[in-house]
Amino acid sequence: MLRDLQTYLKERQQASLQEIVQQFHTDADALRGMLNQLIRKGRVQKTEGAKCTHCRDCAPESVEFYEWIN
């Protein structure tokens, strides 16, 4: 599943934790663990202050975004 997550982020370049949860039908805490592995490997970074582009209902500080590092 870690490989699938890596491929998903590589193709999308950036995704919110909520989008990733919906894509993989997996608990957010479990996904955070996998995302932290990719962060430690230098493949992904957590993007601070990013805004959702799908709706305008989320408070920016409550949305976690992750970005693929090329």
N, C-alpha and C positions, 0 to 999 in steps of 0.2 A: 504494500500500500504506500510505503514511503516513495517508491519509484513513481507510482501513479500521481502522487501529490506533487512531486518534483516536475513531472511532465506537464501537469495542469498549470502550475505557476509559470513554467518556462513558456508555454504557449500563450497564456493570458498576460504575462508580464506583471500584473498586479491583481490582487483579489482581496476582498474583505474576508474576515473569518466567517462571517455569516454565509457568504457565497460558497466558501469551501465546505462548511458544514452541510449545506444543501446538496452540493455536488457529490459528496462522499457518504452522506447519511451516517455520519459519525459524530460522537460527542465532541463538543468544542474543546474540552480539557485534553482529550486524547490527541486531537489535532494539534493543539498547542505544543504538546510533547514532540510530535514529529516535526513541526515547524521549528522548534528550538534546535533540533538536531541539524536541520538544514541551515539555520543561522550559524551554528557553531562551525559548520563546514564551509561557511562563506558563500553559500549559494543563494541565500534569501536574507532579506532584511525586513524588519518591522518598520513600516512607514508611519511616522508620527505626524499627526495633524492632517492626514489625508481626509478627503470628503467623499462621501458616497455620491455617485452620479445617477442612481436609479430613482431615488425619492429625496425628499427634503425633510423627512420626519425625524431623522436620526441626529442626535447631538454628536458633533464631530469627535468629542473626546471619548464617546462610548463605542466608537466603531474602530475595530482593529483591522489594519490593512497590512498585507505582506507583499513584498515586491521581489521579483527574480533579479538577481545580480548577474549581468552578462560578463 
